[in-house]
């Protein structure tokens, strides 16, 4: 066989995706190209083969009989090629576990704990991929993502890992150690601001419905920078429990008041369904869910330095 007779690989990929979806638009979304590009590739393929592969009815398309036969053959060939490529590339890939998450969660929650996973699973080569962009498992080389959101990730396995709450925190020596005793005291103090951590829901939870969202002062877009500003004594920050607890345990921050503000987002363990049963993903899943439970218990055992109802100073354990 003269392999020079084969159509272009991009055209075959476009045809296989369009045949599987029976939609040029969905094929374009999957391949990260435009609808026009898919349509052009398929018309060129039909011209090269000399037969129509799709019957077109306005915006709708359906495979012809010969198109169905060709689609089955092309799919089988591409699957075989993909599997062969995977084997060549893999080498030690089955040992590598690539976990993607946002930088703040990686730095403040995952990294301080991940040494325990490495000790328990020395056969797994863990790679932490930190990015604020949403990982695309079809395009990016990743096995697992820890996502902070609403949990609706179409076509993926998604499990709630842990919820989130917000609370005020500051440096223990803020104002020379004269910390606010009741939530109402915050009205007269510098409150650090963030796009993600808004004060309004926490004010409501603390019964201060008359207080408005702070409008003055530095606005921090990055949660880690917000935490650092609080550690440096710049003011009181409304912080995420997952990011702040390590600093509280270390004594660099103190939690003010036993009042939690609600969060509309939670952390989710997300991965392609096909990877869920692999040894490396199962090992990481079991470990991180256990860590999340230990973290929840730690938070329950760590009271604030001030109880909101009585305003009494309490010592951290």
GIJOKA-V455624 format. One record per run of one state. SS is the DSSP state (2 for helix, 1 for strand, 0 for the rest). FROM is the first residue (numbers start at 1). LEN is the number of residues. If there is no record, write none. Layout:
ss=<SS,SS>
from=<FROM,FROM>
len=<LEN,LEN>
//
This chain:
ss=<0,2,0,2,0,2,0,2,0,1,0,1,0,2,0,2,1,0,2,0,2,0,1,0,1,0,1,0,1,0,2,0,2,0,1,0,1,0,2,0,1,0,2,0,1,2,0,1,0,1,0,2,0,2,0,1,0,1,0>
from=<1,3,6,9,22,24,32,35,50,54,58,60,64,65,91,93,96,102,103,111,114,121,125,131,144,150,157,163,165,171,174,178,183,189,191,192,193,195,199,206,219,221,223,232,236,241,250,254,263,266,272,273,276,279,301,306,307,313,314>
len=<2,3,3,13,2,8,3,15,4,4,2,4,1,26,2,3,6,1,8,3,7,4,6,13,6,7,6,2,6,3,4,5,6,2,1,1,2,4,7,13,2,2,9,4,5,9,4,9,3,6,1,3,3,22,5,1,6,1,4>
//
